[in-house]
Amino acid sequence: MKLGQVLTAKQLESLVFDAPARYTGKKPVRFLYTVSDGQYVSTASVDITIVQGKNCLVSVPSSLKGGAKKAKG
């Protein structure tokens, strides 16, 4: 993905987070996103924490924050 890239609903459903090799899990990974239906715009942030599971790393959703606003224009 690139900053400002537009995704279809199908592309959004198949997103996968690939943690960097040196990621320690000490700090959550945060990303922001904006969605719009043409009338309303919603911006949210997602924090993901990766923890060591029994045999693998496991993603633990830390938080999801956001809200909708009427689109300008």
C-alpha positions, 0 to 999 in steps of 0.5 A: 500500500501507498499513502493515499491509495484507494482500495476496493472493499474486497482489497480491504478485506484481504489486507495482511500486516507483515511485521518487520523482522526486528519488530519486538512487540513492545509498542503497538503498530498504528495506522490511520485510514479514511473511508467515504461513501461520497456523503460521509467521511470516516477517519479512524486509527487502529493499534495492533499489538503483536505478542508471542504465542505458543508457536507463533506471533499473534495479533492482539487488536489494541484499539479502534477509534474513529467517527463519521463526518459529513463530507465537504463539497 
